[in-house]
Amino acid sequence: MKYLIYDNKQDALDRSEAEGLRHGLTYHLDGIGTRYVTSPVETTDGQFALLVDDFLLSDEEQAATVDTFSPVIIENPLPTLTT
């Protein structure tokens, strides 16, 4: 898997949306549905990793891809139900 690392979430979302436009996702055609190709994941160093396996990358982006990153671990993503 290939990832691009961004300093902030908005830059990662902007890149994913640009790829969504290139792919013709429904959000960009009809204003509803899927907008992004992939969603960024926060890294342990406060950056954001974006999965770009199916993206058309520039030479500069291709050179900047990484194979791994350390995601932030969410301890309890869902509330505990009690009875």
ZAMI-231337 format. One record per atom (N, C-alpha, C): residue number from 0; residue in one letter; atom name; x, y, z. Coordinates in nm, 4 decimals. Layout:
BEGIN
{r NUM "A" "CA" {X Y Z}}
...
! end
This chain:
BEGIN
{r 0 "M" "N" {0.0830 -0.1172 0.0000}}
{r 0 "M" "CA" {0.0000 0.0000 0.0000}}
{r 0 "M" "C" {0.0880 0.1242 0.0000}}
{r 1 "K" "N" {0.0398 0.2276 -0.0684}}
{r 1 "K" "CA" {0.1137 0.3535 -0.0765}}
{r 1 "K" "C" {0.0327 0.4638 -0.0099}}
{r 2 "Y" "N" {0.1029 0.5478 0.0651}}
{r 2 "Y" "CA" {0.0400 0.6587 0.1346}}
{r 2 "Y" "C" {0.1152 0.7872 0.1052}}
{r 3 "L" "N" {0.0415 0.8976 0.1016}}
{r 3 "L" "CA" {0.1013 1.0297 0.1046}}
{r 3 "L" "C" {0.0734 1.0859 0.2426}}
{r 4 "I" "N" {0.1716 1.1552 0.2991}}
{r 4 "I" "CA" {0.1587 1.2121 0.4323}}
{r 4 "I" "C" {0.1405 1.3635 0.4189}}
{r 5 "Y" "N" {0.0389 1.4143 0.4875}}
{r 5 "Y" "CA" {0.0063 1.5570 0.4831}}
{r 5 "Y" "C" {0.0185 1.6172 0.6220}}
{r 6 "D" "N" {0.0525 1.7462 0.6259}}
{r 6 "D" "CA" {0.0665 1.8162 0.7532}}
{r 6 "D" "C" {-0.0673 1.8414 0.8203}}
{r 7 "N" "N" {-0.1751 1.8470 0.7416}}
{r 7 "N" "CA" {-0.3056 1.8719 0.8017}}
{r 7 "N" "C" {-0.4132 1.7939 0.7268}}
{r 8 "K" "N" {-0.5247 1.7745 0.7942}}
{r 8 "K" "CA" {-0.6334 1.6932 0.7401}}
{r 8 "K" "C" {-0.6944 1.7564 0.6151}}
{r 9 "Q" "N" {-0.7080 1.8893 0.6137}}
{r 9 "Q" "CA" {-0.7729 1.9543 0.5008}}
{r 9 "Q" "C" {-0.6956 1.9331 0.3707}}
{r 10 "D" "N" {-0.5633 1.9401 0.3756}}
{r 10 "D" "CA" {-0.4838 1.9159 0.2545}}
{r 10 "D" "C" {-0.5040 1.7732 0.2038}}
{r 11 "A" "N" {-0.5120 1.6773 0.2960}}
{r 11 "A" "CA" {-0.5351 1.5378 0.2568}}
{r 11 "A" "C" {-0.6739 1.5218 0.1951}}
{r 12 "L" "N" {-0.7746 1.5846 0.2560}}
{r 12 "L" "CA" {-0.9093 1.5779 0.2000}}
{r 12 "L" "C" {-0.9167 1.6445 0.0627}}
{r 13 "D" "N" {-0.8484 1.7572 0.0474}}
{r 13 "D" "CA" {-0.8472 1.8260 -0.0818}}
{r 13 "D" "C" {-0.7876 1.7370 -0.1905}}
{r 14 "R" "N" {-0.6815 1.6639 -0.1567}}
{r 14 "R" "CA" {-0.6191 1.5759 -0.2563}}
{r 14 "R" "C" {-0.7106 1.4590 -0.2895}}
{r 15 "S" "N" {-0.7777 1.4039 -0.1894}}
{r 15 "S" "CA" {-0.8697 1.2937 -0.2135}}
{r 15 "S" "C" {-0.9895 1.3409 -0.2954}}
{r 16 "E" "N" {-1.0358 1.4616 -0.2695}}
{r 16 "E" "CA" {-1.1473 1.5142 -0.3466}}
{r 16 "E" "C" {-1.1075 1.5381 -0.4922}}
{r 17 "A" "N" {-0.9865 1.5881 -0.5141}}
{r 17 "A" "CA" {-0.9380 1.6081 -0.6512}}
{r 17 "A" "C" {-0.9365 1.4753 -0.7272}}
{r 18 "E" "N" {-0.8978 1.3704 -0.6588}}
{r 18 "E" "CA" {-0.8975 1.2383 -0.7218}}
{r 18 "E" "C" {-1.0405 1.1905 -0.7447}}
{r 19 "G" "N" {-1.1297 1.2235 -0.6523}}
{r 19 "G" "CA" {-1.2708 1.1907 -0.6698}}
{r 19 "G" "C" {-1.3307 1.2587 -0.7921}}
{r 20 "L" "N" {-1.2900 1.3809 -0.8159}}
{r 20 "L" "CA" {-1.3339 1.4533 -0.9348}}
{r 20 "L" "C" {-1.2831 1.3841 -1.0610}}
{r 21 "R" "N" {-1.1559 1.3422 -1.0574}}
{r 21 "R" "CA" {-1.0968 1.2717 -1.1716}}
{r 21 "R" "C" {-1.1692 1.1404 -1.1985}}
{r 22 "H" "N" {-1.2120 1.0722 -1.0926}}
{r 22 "H" "CA" {-1.2833 0.9447 -1.1051}}
{r 22 "H" "C" {-1.4306 0.9631 -1.1406}}
{r 23 "G" "N" {-1.4805 1.0852 -1.1322}}
{r 23 "G" "CA" {-1.6208 1.1104 -1.1617}}
{r 23 "G" "C" {-1.7148 1.0584 -1.0545}}
{r 24 "L" "N" {-1.6745 1.0709 -0.9266}}
{r 24 "L" "CA" {-1.7611 1.0247 -0.8186}}
{r 24 "L" "C" {-1.8917 1.1032 -0.8193}}
{r 25 "T" "N" {-1.9968 1.0401 -0.7707}}
{r 25 "T" "CA" {-2.1318 1.0961 -0.7815}}
{r 25 "T" "C" {-2.1465 1.2339 -0.7188}}
{r 26 "Y" "N" {-2.0739 1.2627 -0.6139}}
{r 26 "Y" "CA" {-2.0832 1.3943 -0.5509}}
{r 26 "Y" "C" {-2.0510 1.5045 -0.6521}}
{r 27 "H" "N" {-1.9537 1.4784 -0.7365}}
{r 27 "H" "CA" {-1.9085 1.5787 -0.8331}}
{r 27 "H" "C" {-1.9975 1.5844 -0.9567}}
{r 28 "L" "N" {-2.0776 1.4831 -0.9778}}
{r 28 "L" "CA" {-2.1692 1.4812 -1.0925}}
{r 28 "L" "C" {-2.3096 1.5257 -1.0539}}
{r 29 "D" "N" {-2.3581 1.4779 -0.9382}}
{r 29 "D" "CA" {-2.4966 1.5007 -0.8990}}
{r 29 "D" "C" {-2.5123 1.5787 -0.7683}}
{r 30 "G" "N" {-2.4012 1.6060 -0.7003}}
{r 30 "G" "CA" {-2.4087 1.6775 -0.5734}}
{r 30 "G" "C" {-2.4495 1.5910 -0.4555}}
{r 31 "I" "N" {-2.4585 1.4608 -0.4752}}
{r 31 "I" "CA" {-2.4912 1.3680 -0.3670}}
{r 31 "I" "C" {-2.3985 1.2471 -0.3768}}
{r 32 "G" "N" {-2.3855 1.1750 -0.2681}}
{r 32 "G" "CA" {-2.3056 1.0524 -0.2716}}
{r 32 "G" "C" {-2.1606 1.0752 -0.2321}}
{r 33 "T" "N" {-2.0767 0.9882 -0.2813}}
{r 33 "T" "CA" {-1.9367 0.9843 -0.2430}}
{r 33 "T" "C" {-1.8587 1.1028 -0.2992}}
{r 34 "R" "N" {-1.7816 1.1668 -0.2118}}
{r 34 "R" "CA" {-1.7025 1.2847 -0.2489}}
{r 34 "R" "C" {-1.5528 1.2540 -0.2558}}
{r 35 "Y" "N" {-1.5061 1.1672 -0.1650}}
{r 35 "Y" "CA" {-1.3630 1.1391 -0.1516}}
{r 35 "Y" "C" {-1.3332 0.9958 -0.1947}}
{r 36 "V" "N" {-1.2142 0.9747 -0.2493}}
{r 36 "V" "CA" {-1.1725 0.8400 -0.2877}}
{r 36 "V" "C" {-1.1299 0.7621 -0.1635}}
{r 37 "T" "N" {-1.0503 0.8231 -0.0785}}
{r 37 "T" "CA" {-1.0099 0.7629 0.0489}}
{r 37 "T" "C" {-1.0128 0.8715 0.1560}}
{r 38 "S" "N" {-1.0164 0.8301 0.2813}}
{r 38 "S" "CA" {-1.0186 0.9242 0.3932}}
{r 38 "S" "C" {-0.8838 0.9245 0.4639}}
{r 39 "P" "N" {-0.8378 1.0419 0.5053}}
{r 39 "P" "CA" {-0.7097 1.0476 0.5761}}
{r 39 "P" "C" {-0.7190 0.9873 0.7155}}
{r 40 "V" "N" {-0.6067 0.9346 0.7607}}
{r 40 "V" "CA" {-0.5955 0.8743 0.8932}}
{r 40 "V" "C" {-0.4890 0.9521 0.9696}}
{r 41 "E" "N" {-0.5231 0.9941 1.0913}}
{r 41 "E" "CA" {-0.4262 1.0694 1.1711}}
{r 41 "E" "C" {-0.3112 0.9796 1.2128}}
{r 42 "T" "N" {-0.1912 1.0347 1.2061}}
{r 42 "T" "CA" {-0.0707 0.9617 1.2451}}
{r 42 "T" "C" {-0.0311 1.0007 1.3871}}
{r 43 "T" "N" {0.0561 0.9212 1.4478}}
{r 43 "T" "CA" {0.0984 0.9480 1.5851}}
{r 43 "T" "C" {0.1781 1.0768 1.5983}}
{r 44 "D" "N" {0.2299 1.1292 1.4883}}
{r 44 "D" "CA" {0.3044 1.2555 1.4956}}
{r 44 "D" "C" {0.2207 1.3757 1.4506}}
{r 45 "G" "N" {0.0875 1.3586 1.4490}}
{r 45 "G" "CA" {-0.0010 1.4704 1.4218}}
{r 45 "G" "C" {-0.0202 1.5047 1.2753}}
{r 46 "Q" "N" {0.0240 1.4172 1.1872}}
{r 46 "Q" "CA" {0.0032 1.4382 1.0444}}
{r 46 "Q" "C" {-0.1115 1.3486 0.9988}}
{r 47 "F" "N" {-0.1345 1.3442 0.8668}}
{r 47 "F" "CA" {-0.2451 1.2645 0.8142}}
{r 47 "F" "C" {-0.1974 1.1839 0.6938}}
{r 48 "A" "N" {-0.2222 1.0535 0.6985}}
{r 48 "A" "CA" {-0.1839 0.9614 0.5918}}
{r 48 "A" "C" {-0.3044 0.9370 0.5019}}
{r 49 "L" "N" {-0.2809 0.9421 0.3713}}
{r 49 "L" "CA" {-0.3871 0.9202 0.2735}}
{r 49 "L" "C" {-0.3480 0.8036 0.1838}}
{r 50 "L" "N" {-0.4305 0.6998 0.1814}}
{r 50 "L" "CA" {-0.4065 0.5848 0.0948}}
{r 50 "L" "C" {-0.4234 0.6283 -0.0510}}
{r 51 "V" "N" {-0.3208 0.6067 -0.1317}}
{r 51 "V" "CA" {-0.3220 0.6572 -0.2698}}
{r 51 "V" "C" {-0.2933 0.5487 -0.3729}}
{r 52 "D" "N" {-0.3219 0.4233 -0.3405}}
{r 52 "D" "CA" {-0.2937 0.3131 -0.4330}}
{r 52 "D" "C" {-0.3578 0.3323 -0.5698}}
{r 53 "D" "N" {-0.4788 0.3838 -0.5737}}
{r 53 "D" "CA" {-0.5497 0.3977 -0.7013}}
{r 53 "D" "C" {-0.5514 0.5408 -0.7544}}
{r 54 "F" "N" {-0.4644 0.6256 -0.7005}}
{r 54 "F" "CA" {-0.4579 0.7646 -0.7442}}
{r 54 "F" "C" {-0.3636 0.7776 -0.8627}}
{r 55 "L" "N" {-0.3905 0.8747 -0.9481}}
{r 55 "L" "CA" {-0.2967 0.9139 -1.0520}}
{r 55 "L" "C" {-0.2030 1.0146 -0.9871}}
{r 56 "L" "N" {-0.0787 0.9749 -0.9636}}
{r 56 "L" "CA" {0.0172 1.0574 -0.8906}}
{r 56 "L" "C" {0.1139 1.1278 -0.9839}}
{r 57 "S" "N" {0.1508 1.2486 -0.9457}}
{r 57 "S" "CA" {0.2571 1.3193 -1.0168}}
{r 57 "S" "C" {0.3899 1.2524 -0.9812}}
{r 58 "D" "N" {0.4939 1.2830 -1.0547}}
{r 58 "D" "CA" {0.6261 1.2271 -1.0230}}
{r 58 "D" "C" {0.6687 1.2672 -0.8818}}
{r 59 "E" "N" {0.6388 1.3908 -0.8448}}
{r 59 "E" "CA" {0.6742 1.4403 -0.7113}}
{r 59 "E" "C" {0.5981 1.3644 -0.6029}}
{r 60 "E" "N" {0.4678 1.3426 -0.6258}}
{r 60 "E" "CA" {0.3889 1.2661 -0.5298}}
{r 60 "E" "C" {0.4380 1.1220 -0.5214}}
{r 61 "Q" "N" {0.4654 1.0622 -0.6346}}
{r 61 "Q" "CA" {0.5137 0.9237 -0.6373}}
{r 61 "Q" "C" {0.6403 0.9095 -0.5544}}
{r 62 "A" "N" {0.7306 1.0061 -0.5674}}
{r 62 "A" "CA" {0.8561 1.0023 -0.4923}}
{r 62 "A" "C" {0.8340 1.0213 -0.3422}}
{r 63 "A" "N" {0.7229 1.0840 -0.3048}}
{r 63 "A" "CA" {0.6953 1.1134 -0.1638}}
{r 63 "A" "C" {0.6135 1.0049 -0.0944}}
{r 64 "T" "N" {0.5697 0.9011 -0.1655}}
{r 64 "T" "CA" {0.4879 0.7984 -0.1020}}
{r 64 "T" "C" {0.5686 0.7177 -0.0008}}
{r 65 "V" "N" {0.4971 0.6684 0.0988}}
{r 65 "V" "CA" {0.5562 0.5794 0.1992}}
{r 65 "V" "C" {0.4731 0.4516 0.2033}}
{r 66 "D" "N" {0.5344 0.3436 0.2503}}
{r 66 "D" "CA" {0.4664 0.2139 0.2576}}
{r 66 "D" "C" {0.3944 0.1912 0.3898}}
{r 67 "T" "N" {0.4368 0.2595 0.4944}}
{r 67 "T" "CA" {0.3780 0.2402 0.6261}}
{r 67 "T" "C" {0.3695 0.3738 0.6996}}
{r 68 "F" "N" {0.2876 0.3755 0.8035}}
{r 68 "F" "CA" {0.2803 0.4886 0.8949}}
{r 68 "F" "C" {0.2255 0.4374 1.0265}}
{r 69 "S" "N" {0.2355 0.5186 1.1312}}
{r 69 "S" "CA" {0.1839 0.4802 1.2626}}
{r 69 "S" "C" {0.0546 0.5564 1.2885}}
{r 70 "P" "N" {-0.0590 0.4866 1.2847}}
{r 70 "P" "CA" {-0.1872 0.5546 1.3077}}
{r 70 "P" "C" {-0.2105 0.5825 1.4563}}
{r 71 "V" "N" {-0.2896 0.6845 1.4828}}
{r 71 "V" "CA" {-0.3354 0.7093 1.6190}}
{r 71 "V" "C" {-0.4317 0.5964 1.6547}}
{r 72 "I" "N" {-0.4140 0.5392 1.7712}}
{r 72 "I" "CA" {-0.5003 0.4306 1.8176}}
{r 72 "I" "C" {-0.6151 0.4909 1.8992}}
{r 73 "I" "N" {-0.7373 0.4584 1.8599}}
{r 73 "I" "CA" {-0.8543 0.5043 1.9338}}
{r 73 "I" "C" {-0.8925 0.3923 2.0297}}
{r 74 "E" "N" {-0.8806 0.4215 2.1586}}
{r 74 "E" "CA" {-0.8998 0.3173 2.2599}}
{r 74 "E" "C" {-1.0431 0.2653 2.2651}}
{r 75 "N" "N" {-1.1411 0.3514 2.2751}}
{r 75 "N" "CA" {-1.2806 0.3107 2.2840}}
{r 75 "N" "C" {-1.3622 0.3876 2.1802}}
{r 76 "P" "N" {-1.3626 0.3432 2.0557}}
{r 76 "P" "CA" {-1.4315 0.4186 1.9516}}
{r 76 "P" "C" {-1.5832 0.4194 1.9661}}
{r 77 "L" "N" {-1.6395 0.3204 2.0338}}
{r 77 "L" "CA" {-1.7840 0.3112 2.0519}}
{r 77 "L" "C" {-1.8182 0.3133 2.2000}}
{r 78 "P" "N" {-1.9293 0.3774 2.2350}}
{r 78 "P" "CA" {-1.9660 0.3775 2.3778}}
{r 78 "P" "C" {-2.0056 0.2377 2.4234}}
{r 79 "T" "N" {-1.9822 0.2115 2.5472}}
{r 79 "T" "CA" {-2.0195 0.0834 2.6069}}
{r 79 "T" "C" {-2.1660 0.0885 2.6453}}
{r 80 "L" "N" {-2.2414 -0.0120 2.6034}}
{r 80 "L" "CA" {-2.3823 -0.0192 2.6372}}
{r 80 "L" "C" {-2.3981 -0.0893 2.7721}}
{r 81 "T" "N" {-2.4824 -0.0329 2.8546}}
{r 81 "T" "CA" {-2.5106 -0.0960 2.9829}}
{r 81 "T" "C" {-2.6575 -0.1298 2.9886}}
{r 82 "T" "N" {-2.6891 -0.2336 3.0660}}
{r 82 "T" "CA" {-2.8299 -0.2746 3.0789}}
{r 82 "T" "C" {-2.8786 -0.2563 3.2195}}
! end
